[in-house]
Amino acid sequence: MPVCRNCGHEWPWKDTQRLSIRTHRGAVCQFCGEKQFQSRKSMRKVSLFHLIPLLVLPFVIVMDVSIVSGLALLFTAEAVFLTAFPWMVELTNKEEPLW
């Protein structure tokens, strides 16, 4: 779970999930009130990990899996990503560009 770089408190899971939507605008720490941003390293890691659900699509096409099974695989891969997201996030006090 991410830790605020200003006050050192660990962010709750729910707040970290909200950060996944607001990556570039940052989010305010509920403990100290300072704005925190996702670090460049963390954004790269999350971006690469987010490609995993997309890698399911060629597998579904090549293996001639039914549409229902393919969608189930895709949603399962996305659920794994959303569940793992909070443990991949690192915070910083400054907004950093992705590249």
C-alpha positions in Angstrom: 0.0 0.0 0.0 1.3 3.5 -0.8 2.7 5.7 2.0 2.3 9.5 2.0 5.7 11.1 1.4 4.8 14.0 3.6 3.4 12.5 6.8 4.3 8.8 6.4 0.8 7.4 6.9 -0.2 4.4 4.8 -3.1 5.1 2.5 -6.3 3.0 2.8 -7.2 0.7 -0.1 -10.2 2.7 -1.0 -8.3 6.0 -1.4 -5.6 4.2 -3.4 -8.3 2.9 -5.8 -9.5 6.5 -6.3 -5.9 7.4 -7.2 -6.1 5.0 -10.1 -8.7 7.3 -11.7 -6.9 10.5 -10.9 -3.4 9.6 -11.9 -2.3 12.9 -13.3 -4.2 15.3 -11.0 -3.0 13.6 -7.8 -5.0 13.2 -4.7 -5.0 14.8 -1.3 -3.8 12.8 1.7 -6.6 12.4 4.2 -4.1 12.5 7.1 -2.0 15.6 6.4 -4.0 17.4 3.6 -1.0 17.5 1.2 -1.5 16.6 -2.5 0.3 13.4 -3.5 1.0 12.1 -7.0 1.8 8.7 -8.4 5.6 8.4 -9.0 7.0 8.0 -12.5 8.3 4.5 -11.7 4.9 3.5 -10.3 3.1 4.9 -13.4 5.3 2.8 -15.7 4.9 -0.3 -13.6 1.1 0.1 -13.6 1.0 0.9 -17.3 2.9 -2.3 -18.1 0.8 -4.4 -15.7 -2.4 -3.0 -17.3 -1.4 -4.5 -20.6 -1.8 -8.1 -19.2 -5.6 -8.1 -19.7 -5.1 -7.0 -23.3 -2.7 -10.0 -23.8 -5.7 -12.2 -23.1 -7.3 -11.1 -26.4 -4.9 -12.8 -28.8 -5.0 -15.9 -26.7 -8.8 -16.0 -27.0 -8.6 -15.5 -30.8 -5.8 -18.1 -31.4 -7.3 -20.8 -29.1 -10.8 -20.3 -30.6 -12.4 -19.8 -27.2 -16.1 -18.9 -27.0 -17.0 -15.3 -26.6 -18.4 -15.9 -23.1 -15.3 -17.7 -22.0 -13.1 -15.0 -23.6 -15.0 -12.2 -21.8 -14.8 -14.1 -18.5 -11.0 -14.3 -19.0 -10.8 -10.7 -19.8 -12.9 -9.6 -16.8 -10.9 -11.9 -14.5 -7.6 -10.4 -15.7 -9.0 -6.9 -15.2 -10.2 -7.8 -11.7 -6.7 -9.1 -10.8 -5.2 -5.8 -12.0 -7.7 -3.7 -10.0 -7.0 -5.8 -6.9 -3.2 -5.6 -7.2 -3.2 -1.9 -8.1 -2.9 -0.5 -4.6 0.2 -2.6 -3.9 2.0 -1.3 -7.0 1.5 2.4 -6.3 4.2 4.6 -4.9 3.6 8.3 -4.1 5.6 11.4 -4.5 5.1 15.1 -3.5 5.8 16.4 -7.0 3.9 15.7 -10.2 6.2 13.8 -12.6 5.7 13.2 -16.3 5.3 9.6 -17.4 8.1 9.7 -19.9 
